[in-house]
Every structure is written in C-alpha cells, then in structure tokens.
C-alpha cells in the first residue's frame, strides 16, 4: 500500500466541537503540548459500526488529563458521541479512532496557567497491525535500551504523549534491526511491556503478566484477563524477571493496535504460539465483532 502522509488526506476531523476539513485541522507551532508534552490520547477501534469499549477508553482519557492536571472541556458522554459522529462523518464502520486532548498555544512556558485545553478526534482505516500469517508464527522482539520510569518520576497510569518518547526510540531501533517491536523493563529491572502493548506469558497452562504499578493498564489487557478467567484459565499478576522467560512456553502481547498477537522471540528467549495464545487471539477477534 502506497504511503499517504497523515496531513494530506481527504475527510473530516472533529476539533473542539466542530468538524474541520482534514487538511485544515492544524494547531500553532507554539502549542504547549508540542514543547512540553502536555497531551493525552486514546487508541480505539471500531468493528462493524461499534467502537469497542468506547466509554472505558474515554474515561481513561479523562483520568489521564487529570493526572496531567488539566480538565477536559467535554463530558465522557459528549466525547463518546463525538467519536461515533466522526466515524459516521467519515463513512467508516471498521476503523481506528484517535481522540487527543492537549494544552494550546496561549502561553509558552513550563507553567500552563493560561492555556486552553483542546480536544480533537480523527479516525482512519487501519487493518490488523499484523497479518494473520505473521500472528500465527509469532512476532520477534528485542530488548529495549530504555526502561519504563519509576511512577514517582512520571505519571505512568496516564496515556500521556510525553511517556511515548522512549517507546518511539525503542521501536524504531528494533525495526532497524529487523524486529517487530521491543520489550521494555521497568526501572527495577522487571519485565514491563512492549512499546505499545502489554505482555502475557504461559507456563503449564497458567497466564502470567506484570502488574500495572509502572505500566499502562491496557483495556485490551483487562479484556483478555476477563476472557481467560471466564474460560477457567488461571491468571497470575506478578513481577517477572527477564531470566524467568526461559521457563515460559508461550508469549503474546495485547493492545488496541496489536489486538492479541503471539510472540515467538524476545531477545535470547524463544516461544511457540500454542493453543492458549492462539485460542485467546481467536476469541478476542470474535468478541470485538460481537460474535462471542
């Protein structure tokens, strides 16, 4: 598929209550968020005309903004409605949805006492992050150079743009070396998450996944835990050391973009996508399309 720049497309973007032609949806170069990272966002998917877990995503957007000490000028219900209206305006029933809230250009300084909060929503067609064949084989990850920060130094529970700087650096470095993504440790040296997805491991039919004390509590992660428990699969949430990966048979990552994607390799450790990983991948696909 030919590359199409995101600033040069047809369509509409919802900005502060109005629909703006896609190419005209711009903000000033002195926008506070550009200089100081005062922006939060969500990544959602619409399947068959319904945005999966829309309200939980919007509620997290609001919590993220509050953690960065600003309030959204719209209610959760208003943002939910705007997301749905934007999909309808674009004529899409299967798409990716990106709400973003950010401080504007009224004041350029570390302090943002006089900056307005803006909200925008863009949607676009985006098929599964990985093709079915790649998923079945499992993706390859390397270890990231950068670590997730101590939650006492950054609001790790927020889906904040500034926290993704090290994710961008880590994923780009991994891709240059032929990997699909990178696995990050937290500041203590425990396994944390991939650059945009949570991680699960399988050992003797039991799921193991890191706690969310230093990582984002992904909505897909929550969904997979609920699905696993409903199937009678034990889920253990605990700190995991890198060397423990040698004892796991399967591994997969979860996220709105990645959905449920098996992993075949993390650095020196190897995994084989099996019944548990592939079964949850298939179940998740049915769930989001209302077939489960």
N, C-alpha and C positions, 0 to 999 in steps of 0.2 A: 504494500500500500504506500502510495506517494506521501511524503511528509507535507503536512499542511500546517503552517505556523498558527498558533492559537490566537494571535491578534489579527488575523486576516481570514475570517470565516464569515459565512452568512448566518443570520439568525438574530436572536434577541438575548439580552442578559438583564435580569432583574436587578436594579440598583436603587436602594433607598425608596422602595415603594412604586417605582415606575419601570416600565420596560424600555430599554435603550438598545438601538441597533448595535449588534455585536462589535463592529469595528469602532464604535464611538464610546464604548464602555471603558473610559480611561480615568486615571486619577493623577494628581500633580506629582512631579518629581520630588517635591519636598514633603510628601506624605510621611507622617511619623512612623508608620509601620515599615516603610522601606528602610529607614535609617536605624530604628531601634527595635524592630521585631515585634511591635505591639499589634499582633494579628493572631486570630484563631480561626480554625476552619474545620469542616467535616468532609468526609468522603462517603457517599451513599450510592446505592444502585437501585434503579427502578427495573423490576422484572414484570413483564406482561401488564404494564399500566399501574403497578403499585410499588411505591418506594419501600424497600424492606426496612422495617424498624425505624421509620421516619421520625416519630416522636422521641424515642430514646436518643437518636442522633442529635436532634435539635436541643434536647435537654442537656446533652453533653456540651454542645456549642455554648449554651448559656453558662454552664458551670465553668468552662474554660475561660470565657470572658471575665467572669467574676474572679477567677484565680489571678488574672492579669489586671485586676482592679478596674474593670470598666463594665458598664451595663449595656445590654443590647436595647436599642430603642423600639424593639418589637417583641411581642409575646411569643411563646412557643407555638401557640396555635396560628398566629399570623405568619410565622416563618414556615411552618408546615404547609400552610395554604399557598404561600408564595413558591415553595419548591414544586408543588403539584401544578400550579399555574404555569410555571416556567417550562416544565416538561410538555404540558399541553400546547403552550405557545410555540414550542419548537417542533411539535408534531411527533414526539418520541414516546414510545411505550417501553423500550428497553434502552437504558442509558445510564451514564454516570452523572451524579449530582454533586456539585461543589458549592456549598454555602461558605461564605467567608465574612468575618467581621473584623474591622480594623480602625485604628485611630487615623484621622485625616491630617491635612497639611496646615491647620490653623496655627500651630506652634511647633517650631523646630528646636527642641532641647530635650535633654533626658526626661525632664518633667513634662507631663502632658495634661496640665490642669485645664487648659482651654481648648483641647482638641475634641472634635465631634467624633462620635462612633458611627461608622458607615457599615452597611450590610449589603452584600451582593450575592447573587445566585446564578451560576452558569451550569448548563447541562450539555452533554455531548454523547454521541455514540461511542461506546468503548466496549468491545467484546471482552471475553475472558482474558485475564492477564497472561495466561499461559495456555497453549493449545492442548487438547485432550491427550495427545501422544506424549508431550513433554510432562504433563501431570502424571500420567501413568508410570513413566520411568522415574520421576522424581527430579527436582532441580538441584543444582550444585551451588553450595555456598562456601565462602571462605570466611575466616575470622576477620573481623573489623579491627582496624588500628585504634579507633576511638571507642570510648566507653560511655554508657548511659550515666548521667550525672547523679550525684547524691541529691535526693529530694530536698535536702536542706539548702541546696545551692540553686535549684531551679524547680519550677512547678511541674513536676513530672506527670501529674494527673491531668494536666491540660493538653489539649491537642493544639499546641501553640506553634506558629510558624518558626520562631527562633530555635526551637528544640530540634528542628529538622535539618539544621545546618550540618551537623556531624553525620546525619543519615545520608544526605546528598553526597558528602565527601566519601563516605564508606561505600555506598552503592556504585558510584562512578568508578572508584578504584577497583572494585570487584569486577565490574563489567569489562573494564580494560584488560583484565586478566582471564576473561572467558567464563566468569561465574555469573549466575543469575542475580545474586544478592550477597549480602554479608551478614554474618551473625555477630551481634554485639554482646559484650559482657557489661555488667553494671560496675559501679565504682569499686565494689568489693571483690570483683573477680568471678561472680556467679554469672551463669548464662542468663541473658536478659531477653532479647528479642531480635528479630531481623530489622532492617531499616524502616520497614513499614508494615510489619506483620508480627503477630505473636507466634510462639512456638510450642509444640507439644511433642512428647516422646512416648514410645510404647515399650513396656518391659513386662513380659509374662501376662499380657492381656490387660495391663493397667496403664492408664494415661498419667503422665507426669508433666506438669507445666509450672513455670516460675510464678511466684506471687507478683502482685501488681504494686509493690511498695516503691519501685523505681521505674516502672514502665506504664504505658497506657493500657488501661483495662479495655481492650478492644471489644466492640459489640459483637463481632463475629466470634471472638474468643468466648464470650459469655454464652452465645448461642450454641457453640459446639459443646461446651461443658453441659448445658441443659440437655442437648441431644444425647450425649454419651450416657448421662445418668439415667435418662428415660429408657435407654437400651440395656440398662443394668451393668454398664461399664464403670468401674471404679476410677475416680479422678483424684489424683493426689497433687495438691498445690504446695510446692516446697522449693527451697533454694537448691539449685543444681550446679555442681562444679563441672567445669569443662571435661575433666578426665572421666566423669561418670558416663559420658556419651558412648564410651566403649561398651557399656552394658545394655544399651538400648537397641532394639531390633528395627523399630520404625521411627520415623520423624515426619512431621508435617507442620506447615505454617498456616496461619489464618488471618484474614483481613478482608475488608470490603473489596479491595482490588484483587488480592490473591485468592479470595474465597477460601477453599480448603485445598491446599496444594502439597502433595507429598514431597519429601526431600530425600535425595539419595546420598548426599555428601555435605559434611560441614568440616572444612579443613582436612585433618587426617582421619576423620571418622566416617564410616560408611553405613548406610541403611538400605533396606529393601522394602519398597512400598508393599504393604500386605493387606490382609482382609480388613483390619481395623481402620487403617488410614483411608483405603480406597472406599470402604463402606461408608465412612463419615463424609467423604467427599461427595459420593453419590447422594446420600441422604440430604446433605446441605443443598445440593442442586435442586432436589425435589421440593425441599422446604421453601426456598425463596420463590419458587414458582407456584406455590400453593398446591403442590401435589402430595404433600405429606401431612 
